[in-house]
Amino acid sequence: MIQRGNAGPICNLKLVTLLVALSLELPFLGAGVQLRDNGYNGLLIAINPQVPENQNLISNIKANVIVTDWYGAHGDDPYTLQHRGCGKEGKYIRFTPNFLLNDNLTAGYGSRGRVFVHEWAHLRWGVFDEYNNDKPFYINGQNQIKVTRCSSDITGIFVCEKGPCPQENCIISKLFKEGCTFIYNSTQNATASIMFMQSLSSVVEFCNASTHNQEAPNLQNQMCSLRSAWDVIIDSTDFHQSFPMNGTELPPPPTFSLIQAGVKVVCLVLDVSSKMAKADRLLQLQQAAEFYLMQIVEIHTFVGIASFHSKGEIRAQLHQINSDDDRKLLVSYLPTTVTAKAEVSICSGLKKGFEVVEKLNGKTYGSVMILVTSGDDKLIGNCIPTVLSSGSTIHSIALGSSAVPNLEELSHLTGGLKFFVPDTSNSNSMTDAFSRISSGTGDIFQQRIQLESTGENVKPHHQLKNTVTMDNSVGNDTVFLVTWQTSGPPEIILFDPDGRKYYTNNFITNLTFQTASLWIPGTAKAGRWTYTLNNTHHSLQALKVTVSSRASSSAVPPVTVDAFVERDSLHFPHPVMIYANVRKGFYPILNATVTATVEPETGDPVTLRLLDDGAGADVIKNDGIYSRYFFSFAVNGRYSLKVHANHSPSITILAHSNPGSRAMYVPGYTANGNIQMNAPRKPVGRNEEEQKWGFSRVSSGGSFSVLGVPAGLHPDVFPPSKIIDLEAVKVEEKVTLSWTAPGEDFDQGQATSYEIRMSNSLQNIQDDFNNAILVNTSKLNPQPAGTREIFTFSPQIFTNGPEHRPNGENGSHRIYVAIRAMDRNSLKSAVSNIAHASLFIPPNSSPVPARDYLILKGVLTAMGLIGIICLIIVVTHCTLNRKKRADKKENGTKLL
């Protein structure tokens, strides 16, 4: 980092980067990144396997990114997926190959290095864009029309359809008419801001407290409570122990380590101590491991098996999977019994696992260990140095409440996944965990996708019946797996969408492991598959169903679900934030029904609907990330997470082509009075796709642990969540507010009341909300969480009181409004984002609602006048006809 005087620093990044080919379902990319000696180490770049190899592509990468072409026809905007709030790390940066290879795009985006700094600030430091394509202009506190920008010192000219024009020629409804824009000067004196227009050569800084534009209606102000980007950045942990570089010398260039995917090596390290006999743990392990070996692990992978109790043992040396016979051979080495010893030595098991993988080429680096245990090993910390030096990734699966508390530390240190399987007979968490683990070929078209996972305790002579949707994007290599508790399978009946029946004798059964599986040849028919499991035994038993498939075509990516939590270890009363990333390729899927199931160590599971509404735990609306707070903690200990995502049959599924935060594409510049336009940006918007059958998906979200949960009834410590989408619009002489209702507890339930305050000073309402003017909300009753609230009030104290008018101007003002919610125990939410509305509208620039209202009023008035005229004509016509008839009658009488 280099310090640039007092105006605000810019960070030059020294990157030590690992380049690998990975799956679309990447881990949290920033988790392993560390700032050392003013440079970031451990950055990760993932090139999708579908992208053709190109040496120029590799040489042009300067970022921690995913490179994929699944947006190819829908825009090349570099973007960062930000699923958390201000100051929090994002999910990933995404570049297209065209952006990295096509130099013509740098005219609109700026150099790739500048774009990366913009996106890195999104990803690492959690700042947001300072432009707003939906609201490019606004009225400031002095009743002047301004461009949404930061800093306000960036200059340019207004351009109408026919060329440069004064701004008043652009003013109509919505402030500015279509075809009217603002073109920036190519030569600027302003040095900020990178989060606004990184392409300008003069821009080398982030906006700081002195240059930040708090009035601009952009996401940075909305999400970060009007704080400047630099104020947020310096609060990052990166800056707690590091200081900007002194002097003008540039930092050293990045160093890259280029690593291509090699052979995949996996070893199962399985607990066989006496504790595995409890609660059918060994049986569940056998069923899930068999499914993993037969269906999940990719072809050509080398797989070995080790087991342990107080000592370790090699059960199977490495075998490469090239056929079903290889898979069956490995299944035969799975443990069938447990030992009499309760003691476990996890380190001994891992040591044997490392011995297995070393037989291939003498190395353990890049291998994967799947560690399954229910034991409590106090000496597990002794092998952490060995684990770290091995270069192996360890996925851990903890069984029951007796598993060692710090087991997950092995996964955390090696970048592995963490799972928990409760001792509940109808839980399918073990199979879900193995289904989530991939050996990492990086090709989503070759990986299994879980469509169904359910379990139920079925009474004697009762049945488990359900449907699973097979959509067009999957169907190859489809497998139905049924497991049971007692000897002998249940009666199985399966219908495909055309009515074809499959029975128990069509399934391949393993009576030892109590599993039955059916493989559908070719591509399974799209539509609803219905299964029925009849418990023909005389006792209650747990019946479970798992359905998985692969992509039906390499041309169209399948719908996927990636479930995860913000933090995997926390202390009560801190809530867990649950996320589910629902996508088709990189397209977000909108309007899906997403449900999280959370299973504690003891007690019943809890289900929770996740939402993509831009409120509560959900930061950005319609970005395909469905979120919710979870705080229904029953006990201390581990919790397992699983997410179901479904979409009903419909004509279309709508998805934004470029969600998240992204670098601005500049349409053109002015230079020496001449307008120089860039090539038109590729259109971005929504993708419409026919979905005749809808889809269904299941994904394990791993596990998390909670401590400090009080026994018995919990005190009410959860306030309503902060409102982050407050908007204000002036309609005639009133102001209409709208927002998404929070809940009694965070984003669940129903709040008790709202407190709305207003001010004519942005600074006053931001710094001293409690002393701002209180709005009468006696007739405003909060709606259930997630409901869109609308409230209209009259700000007469500003429009009528001369003491509140700036500079004595009549009717000239800007109002700032904020809101917070309260629950029945008077717990208050944080103050919302600050919304504003102008009480004075410049000439010819009526806001849309007011102008539309006037238009509607005029139309209705005209229609009313026309109606009156028509009525007069009709009445006159009738009167004249009656008079004519009377005259005729009178004349006829006279003649007679």
ROTI-991173 format. One record per residue (C-alpha): residue in three letters; z negated, y negated, x. Coordinates in steps of 0.5 Angstrom, whole numbers, plus 500, padded with zeros to 3 digits. Layout:
# ROTI-991173
ALAZYX
...
END
This chain:
# ROTI-991173
MET500500500
ILE502493502
GLN498487500
ARG502481498
GLY497475499
ASN493473492
ALA499474487
GLY498481486
PRO500487491
ILE505492490
CYS504499492
ASN510502497
LEU509510497
LYS509515502
LEU511521499
VAL509528502
THR513532497
LEU514539495
LEU521541492
VAL521547488
ALA524550482
LEU520551476
SER519552469
LEU520547463
GLU513548462
LEU510545468
PRO502544469
PHE499537469
LEU504535475
GLY499530478
ALA493534478
GLY494536485
VAL496529488
GLN491526493
LEU492519496
ARG490520503
ASP492514509
ASN495510504
GLY500516502
TYR500521496
ASN500528498
GLY502534494
LEU507531490
LEU511536486
ILE519536484
ALA522541479
ILE529542479
ASN531546472
PRO535552474
GLN540550469
VAL542544474
PRO548546479
GLU546546486
ASN548539489
GLN545537496
ASN546530494
LEU542531488
ILE536533493
SER537527498
ASN537522492
ILE530525490
LYS524520491
ALA519522486
ASN515527482
VAL520529477
ILE523534473
VAL530534474
THR534537468
ASP541535464
TRP539537457
TYR539530455
GLY546529458
ALA550527452
HIS544523450
GLY543518455
ASP540517462
ASP534513461
PRO529515467
TYR522516463
THR515518463
LEU512522458
GLN505519457
HIS501523452
ARG494519454
GLY491512453
CYS491506458
GLY489508465
LYS490516464
GLU495520468
GLY502522464
LYS505529463
TYR511528468
ILE517524470
ARG524526468
PHE531524471
THR538527469
PRO542529475
ASN547524473
PHE542518474
LEU541521481
LEU548522483
ASN552516479
ASP551510483
ASN554506478
LEU548506474
THR544502479
ALA547496476
GLY543497470
TYR537500472
GLY536498479
SER535502485
ARG532509484
GLY526507489
ARG525501484
VAL525505478
PHE521511481
VAL515505482
HIS516503475
GLU515511473
TRP510512478
ALA506507475
HIS506510468
LEU505517471
ARG499516476
TRP496510473
GLY497510466
VAL500503465
PHE505501459
ASP512498459
GLU512490458
TYR518490454
ASN520491447
ASN527493444
ASP524493437
LYS521486438
PRO525482443
PHE522476441
TYR516473438
ILE513466436
ASN507464441
GLY501460440
GLN505453441
ASN510455435
GLN515456440
ILE520462440
LYS519466446
VAL522473449
THR518479450
ARG517479458
CYS512479463
SER512474467
SER514468462
ASP517465469
ILE523470468
THR529466466
GLY535467462
ILE540464457
PHE541466450
VAL548469448
CYS551469441
GLU557474439
LYS562469442
GLY558467449
PRO552462451
CYS549458445
PRO542454444
GLN537459441
GLU537455434
ASN544458433
CYS541465434
ILE535464429
ILE536468422
SER532473419
LYS528478423
LEU528471428
PHE534473431
LYS541476428
GLU544482430
GLY549481436
CYS544475439
THR541477445
PHE538474452
ILE541475458
TYR537474465
ASN539470471
SER541475477
THR537470481
GLN530469480
ASN524466483
ALA519470479
THR516476483
ALA513480477
SER513484474
ILE515492475
MET513494469
PHE518489465
MET524489469
GLN524493476
SER532492477
LEU531484479
SER531483486
SER526478486
VAL521483482
VAL516486487
GLU509486484
PHE506488478
CYS503482473
ASN496481474
ALA491476471
SER494470473
THR501472471
HIS500477465
ASN503475458
GLN498477453
GLU502474447
ALA508479448
PRO508484443
ASN509490448
LEU506497449
GLN502494455
ASN498489451
GLN497494445
MET495500449
CYS491496454
SER487491450
LEU491485453
ARG490487460
SER495486466
ALA498492469
TRP495490476
ASP488490472
VAL489497470
ILE492500476
ILE486497481
ASP481501476
SER484507478
THR480512483
ASP486511488
PHE483505489
HIS476506490
GLN476509497
SER483506499
PHE485499501
PRO492496501
MET495496508
ASN495489512
GLY501486515
THR509486514
GLU510493517
LEU513498512
PRO510505511
PRO513511514
PRO519514510
PRO517520505
THR517527508
PHE520533504
SER519540504
LEU524544501
ILE522550498
GLN527555494
ALA524560489
GLY523567493
VAL521574490
LYS516574485
VAL510578487
VAL504579482
CYS498583482
LEU493585476
VAL486585479
LEU482588473
ASP474589472
VAL472596470
SER465595471
SER461598465
LYS460591462
MET468592460
ALA466598455
LYS462593450
ALA466590444
ASP473594446
ARG474590452
LEU477595456
LEU482597450
GLN484590449
LEU485589456
GLN490596456
GLN493593450
ALA495586453
ALA496589460
GLU501594457
PHE505588453
TYR505584459
LEU508590464
MET513592458
GLN515585455
ILE513579459
VAL514580466
GLU521578468
ILE525583471
HIS526584479
THR518581480
PHE514585484
VAL508588481
GLY502591483
ILE495593480
ALA488593483
SER481594480
PHE474593482
HIS466594480
SER462593486
LYS467595490
GLY475594490
GLU480599489
ILE488599490
ARG491603484
ALA498601485
GLN502598490
LEU508593489
HIS513596485
GLN519592483
ILE521592476
ASN529593475
SER528598469
ASP524600463
ASP522606467
ASP519602473
ARG515598467
LYS512605464
LEU510607471
LEU506601472
VAL503602465
SER501609467
TYR496606473
LEU492601468
PRO485604468
THR483608462
THR476609463
VAL470604466
THR465606471
ALA457607470
LYS456601475
ALA454594472
GLU455590478
VAL461586480
SER464584486
ILE470579484
CYS471577492
SER472585493
GLY477585487
LEU481579490
LYS481582497
LYS484588495
GLY489584491
PHE491580497
GLU492587501
VAL497589495
VAL501583496
GLU501583503
LYS505589504
LEU511586502
ASN512581507
GLY505580511
LYS504574507
THR500572500
TYR503565500
GLY506564493
SER504570490
VAL500570483
MET493574481
ILE491575474
LEU484576474
VAL480579468
THR473580468
SER467580464
GLY462580470
ASP457575473
ASP458575480
LYS453570483
LEU457571490
ILE464569487
GLY463562492
ASN464566498
CYS471568497
ILE473561496
PRO476559503
THR480566503
VAL483564496
LEU485557498
SER488559505
SER492565501
GLY496560498
SER496565492
THR495562484
ILE490565481
HIS490566473
SER483567470
ILE481571464
ALA474571462
LEU471576457
GLY465575453
SER459571454
SER457574460
ALA463572465
VAL461568471
PRO460561469
ASN464558475
LEU470563475
GLU475558473
GLU474554479
LEU478559482
SER484557478
HIS482550478
LEU483550486
THR489554486
GLY493551480
GLY492557475
LEU491558468
LYS484559465
PHE483563459
PHE477566455
VAL477572450
PRO471572445
ASP468579443
THR471578436
SER474584434
ASN480581430
SER481576436
ASN488576439
SER486572445
MET487577450
THR495578448
ASP496571447
ALA493570455
PHE498575458
SER503572454
ARG502565456
ILE503567464
SER509567467
SER511569474
GLY515563474
THR522564475
GLY523557472
ASP529559467
ILE526558460
PHE532562457
GLN529568461
GLN522567459
ARG519570453
ILE517566447
GLN511568442
LEU513567435
GLU507570432
SER500572434
THR495574428
GLY489579427
GLU485581421
ASN479585420
VAL482589414
LYS478593409
PRO480601408
HIS486601403
HIS487594404
GLN493591408
LEU495585412
LYS501582410
ASN505576413
THR512573415
VAL515570421
THR521566422
MET526568427
ASP530561428
ASN537561431
SER535559438
VAL531565439
GLY533573437
ASN535576444
ASP530582446
THR525581440
VAL519585440
PHE514587434
LEU507589437
VAL502592433
THR495594435
TRP489597432
GLN482600433
THR481607431
SER485613432
GLY492613429
PRO496607427
PRO496604420
GLU502604416
ILE507599418
ILE513597414
LEU517591416
PHE523588413
ASP529584416
PRO532578413
ASP537582410
GLY532587407
ARG533593412
LYS526597413
TYR523599419
TYR517604418
THR512607423
ASN516612425
ASN521607428
PHE516604432
ILE514607439
THR507609439
ASN502609445
LEU496613442
THR491612448
PHE492604448
GLN493604440
THR499600440
ALA506601437
SER512597439
LEU519596436
TRP524593440
ILE530590436
PRO537591439
GLY542585440
THR540579437
ALA535579431
LYS537576425
ALA535569423
GLY531568417
ARG524571415
TRP521577417
THR516580413
TYR511585415
THR506589412
LEU500593415
ASN496598411
ASN489600413
THR490608411
HIS483609414
HIS476610411
SER473604415
LEU474597417
GLN478596423
ALA482590426
LEU489590426
LYS493585430
VAL501583430
THR504580436
VAL512578436
SER516575442
SER523574443
ARG528570448
ALA533565447
SER539567443
SER544563448
SER544560454
ALA547554451
VAL542551447
PRO535551449
PRO529554445
VAL524551441
THR517551445
VAL510549445
ASP506548450
ALA498547448
PHE493544453
VAL487540453
GLU485533456
ARG479536460
ASP477543461
SER470542462
LEU465537459
HIS458535456
PHE456534449
PRO457529445
HIS464528449
PRO470530444
VAL475535447
MET482532446
ILE487538444
TYR495537445
ALA501541443
ASN508539446
VAL513541441
ARG520541444
LYS527544444
GLY529543451
PHE526536452
TYR528533445
PRO521532441
ILE521536434
LEU518531429
ASN515533422
ALA512540425
THR506543422
VAL502544428
THR495548427
ALA490549433
THR485555432
VAL479554437
GLU474560438
PRO467559441
GLU463565444
THR460566438
GLY461564431
ASP467563427
PRO473560429
VAL475553427
THR482551425
LEU484544426
ARG491540424
LEU494536430
LEU498530428
ASP504526431
ASP502519428
GLY500515433
ALA493514431
GLY486517433
ALA487522439
ASP495521439
VAL497515443
ILE505515441
LYS508516434
ASN514521434
ASP514523441
GLY513531440
ILE506531442
TYR501533437
SER494531438
ARG487531435
TYR480530437
PHE475537437
PHE468536437
SER465542432
PHE461545438
ALA457551435
VAL454553442
ASN454552449
GLY459556453
ARG467557453
TYR472556447
SER479559447
LEU485555444
LYS491557441
VAL496553437
HIS501555431
ALA507550430
ASN511551424
HIS517548421
SER519549414
PRO527550412
SER530544412
ILE537540413
THR535537419
ILE530536424
LEU530529427
ALA528528434
HIS528522439
SER532523445
ASN528519449
PRO521519448
GLY515516452
SER515510457
ARG522509461
ALA525504465
MET529498462
TYR537498462
VAL539491463
PRO545490459
GLY548484464
TYR546478468
THR548471469
ALA550468476
ASN553461477
GLY554460470
ASN558466469
ILE556472464
GLN557479468
MET555485463
ASN554492465
ALA557498463
PRO554500456
ARG548504456
LYS549511453
PRO547511446
VAL540514445
GLY537515438
ARG535521434
ASN538528434
GLU540531427
GLU540539427
GLU541544422
GLN535548421
LYS536553415
TRP530557417
GLY525553420
PHE521556426
SER515559428
ARG511559435
VAL505560438
SER502558445
SER495559448
GLY492553450
GLY487556455
SER480555455
PHE475550456
SER467549456
VAL462545453
LEU455544455
GLY449540452
VAL450542445
PRO444541441
ALA441547437
GLY441547430
LEU444541426
HIS447535431
PRO445528430
ASP451524428
VAL454521435
PHE461521433
PRO464514431
PRO471513427
SER476512432
LYS479506435
ILE485503431
ILE491502436
ASP497501431
LEU494494427
GLU500490425
ALA500483421
VAL506480417
LYS506473414
VAL508474407
GLU509467403
GLU502464404
LYS498471406
VAL498475411
THR499483410
LEU495488415
SER497495416
TRP494501420
THR493508420
ALA486510417
PRO481513422
GLY476518420
GLU468518419
ASP468522426
PHE474520430
ASP480522427
GLN477526421
GLY474525415
GLN473518411
ALA470512414
THR465508410
SER468500411
TYR472496415
GLU470489419
ILE476485419
ARG476478423
MET481473425
SER481467430
ASN486462432
SER485463439
LEU487470442
GLN482469448
ASN476468443
ILE477474439
GLN478478445
ASP472476448
ASP468475442
PHE470479436
ASN463479433
ASN463471432
ALA470471430
ILE472469422
LEU470474418
VAL475476413
ASN473478406
THR474486405
SER469487399
LYS475490395
LEU478494401
ASN475502401
PRO477506407
GLN482512405
PRO482519409
ALA484519416
GLY491519417
THR493515411
ARG497508412
GLU492502410
ILE495496407
PHE491490406
THR493483404
PHE489476405
SER490469405
PRO488465411
GLN486459407
ILE481456412
PHE487455417
THR492453413
ASN488448409
GLY483446414
PRO485440419
GLU480442424
HIS483448425
ARG490446426
PRO492445434
ASN494438435
GLY493436428
GLU500439426
ASN501441419
GLY502448417
SER503450425
HIS499455427
ARG498463429
ILE493467427
TYR490473431
VAL487479427
ALA483485429
ILE479490426
ARG474496427
ALA471501422
MET464504421
ASP461510418
ARG456511413
ASN451511419
SER453504421
LEU457507428
LYS462503429
SER469504432
ALA472500438
VAL475494436
SER483495435
ASN489492438
ILE490485436
ALA495483431
HIS498476430
ALA502473425
SER505466425
LEU503461420
PHE508456421
ILE515459422
PRO521455425
PRO526452421
ASN531458419
SER527463422
SER523466416
PRO520473418
VAL523478414
PRO518480409
ALA518473406
ARG525472407
ASP527478403
TYR522476398
LEU526469397
ILE532473397
LEU529478392
LYS526472388
GLY533468388
VAL537474385
LEU532476380
THR532468378
ALA540469378
MET540475374
GLY535472369
LEU539466368
ILE545470367
GLY541474362
ILE539468358
ILE546465358
CYS549472355
LEU543471350
ILE545464348
ILE553466347
VAL551472343
VAL546468338
THR552463338
HIS557468336
CYS553471331
THR551465328
LEU558462328
ASN560469325
ARG555469319
LYS557461318
LYS565464317
ARG563469312
ALA559464308
ASP564459308
LYS569465306
LYS565467300
GLU564460298
ASN571459298
GLY572465294
THR567463289
LYS571456288
LEU577460287
LEU575464282
END
